[in-house]
Amino acid sequence: MERPLDNRYQLLINGQWVEAQEGKTFETHCPATGELLATCANASKTDVDLAVNAAWRAYETWKDVKPQDKSQLLLKIADLIDANAEKLAMVETLDNGKPIRETLNIDVPLSSDHFRYFAGAIRAIEGQATMIDKDTMSITLSEPLGVVGQIIPWNFPLLMAA
């Protein structure tokens, strides 16, 4: 397999690849060999704020997308993960030192499986109305919460992002 990594990575903000606002970078090294894997843009608070604001703007239209359309998009993501399984597994192995058998047989397949699971779940989620007594009805509606953030642990980065 050819080198699965680019030499340099930027930040993805508002659908565009951009440098960090402060111009800072960091290097990532293979823990097994010490080899330089890539130089990455080092996000600052300003970059995070830009990304969160862009996500909230995107949410304004995403929240109204039909469940079946969201489902199709999640299935496409799962298909892309499966189509690139070997490359993704190698990147995970080089970046965090896990055995390739673990990233190829556990991390990557479970990542695509998460997208497939929620592609189905999003179509099955329904509200619920329950009569508590003759004068009282309890109604449960499933509504999007909005933008969320996540701190990813070192040992399952792809799977945690999925």
N, C-alpha and C positions, 0 to 999 in steps of 0.2 A: 504494500500500500504506500502510495506517495504521502508526503507530509500532510497530515490532516488539518494542520493549523495555518492560519495566516501569520505573518510576522508582526502585524499591528492590528489592534482593534480599537474602534471608536465607541461612542455611546449612541444608542438608538433612542432618540427623543423626537416625538411628534412625527414618526415615520421617516426620519432622516438620520443618517449616520453623521455624527458631529464630534468634534474634539471637545474635551473638557473646557469649560469656561475659563478656568485658571491656567490651562495649558499643561497641567501636571499629568504625569504618567507613572505607571509602576510596571515592573517586570514580573512575569510569572515563570517559575522554573519547575522542571520535573523533579519531584521529591526523590525519585529513585536514582537519578543520574546527575542532578544539578544542572542539566542542559537548559538553556534559555528557550522557553517555548514561544513567548510573545511579549510585546510591549502593549500595555492597555491604557486607555484614557482613564484617569483617576477622577471620578466624579466628586464634586464639592457639594455643599449644601445648595448652592445656586443651581447646579445641574439637577439635583434631586427635585428642587422646587419646579424647575422647568418641566421635568418629566411628569411630575404629579399634576401640574396644571394642564399639560397636554392630555393626560389620561382623563381628567375630569371633562375636558372639552369633547373627547371621543365618547365618553360615557353618555353624553347627552343624546347622541344618536344610537349608540349601541343598546341602550336600555329598551329602545322601541323596536329592535330587530325581532322578527318572529322566531319563536323557539325552533322551528324546523330549519330556518336559515342558520341560526347559531349552531345547531346540531351538525349541519353539513360542513360548516367551517371547522368545527372541532374534529370531525372525521378526516378532513383534508390535512390538518396538522398531524394527526395520528399516522396517516399514510406517508407523509413526508418524513416523520421520525423512522418509520419502518424502512423506507427506501434508503435512508442514510444511516442505518443501524450500525454498520461496521465503523464508519467514520466517527459517529458520535461516541461509540464505545471506546475507540482509541483515544479520542480527546479526553474523555473522562479518566481513562487509565493514566495517560501521560500527566494530566493536571493534578490528580490527587493520589496517584500511586496504587490504586486498586488493581487487583488481578483482572486481566482482560476477560477471563471466563465470567467474572462477576458482573462487569459492566455490560458485556454482550448478552448474557443470559438472564440478568436480573434488572439492572438499572434502566437500560434502554427499552426492553420490552414492557416493563411496568410503566414507563413514561408514556408510551403510546397507548397502553391499556387505560391509563387514567383519562386520556382524552376521549377514548371510545366509550368508557363508562359514563362520563358526564354528557357526551353527545346523546346517549340514550336517556339519561336521567332528566335532561333539560326538557325533553319531550313528554315525560311522564309526570312532571310536577304539576299538581293541581291544587286549587284552593279547597277549603273544606267548610261546610256549614253544619253546625250541630245545634239542635234544640236542647237547651239546658233545662228549661221548664216551658209551660205553655205560653209564657210572655217573653222569654229571653232566648236569643239566638247568638251563638258564638261563631264568628266568621274568621277563618284563617286564610290570609292571602300571602302568596310567595312573591316578594318584590325584590328587585336587585338592590343591594346595599350601596354600591358605588365602588370607588377606587380603594384598593387595599395594597398594603406593602408587606414584604416578607424579607426576613433576614435568613439567608441560606446557609446551612451548616456546610462544612468542608467535605463531608463524606458522601453526600447524595445530591450534588447541585442540580443535575438535570431532572432527576426524579422529584425533587422538592419544587422546582420551578413548574413542573407539569402539574 
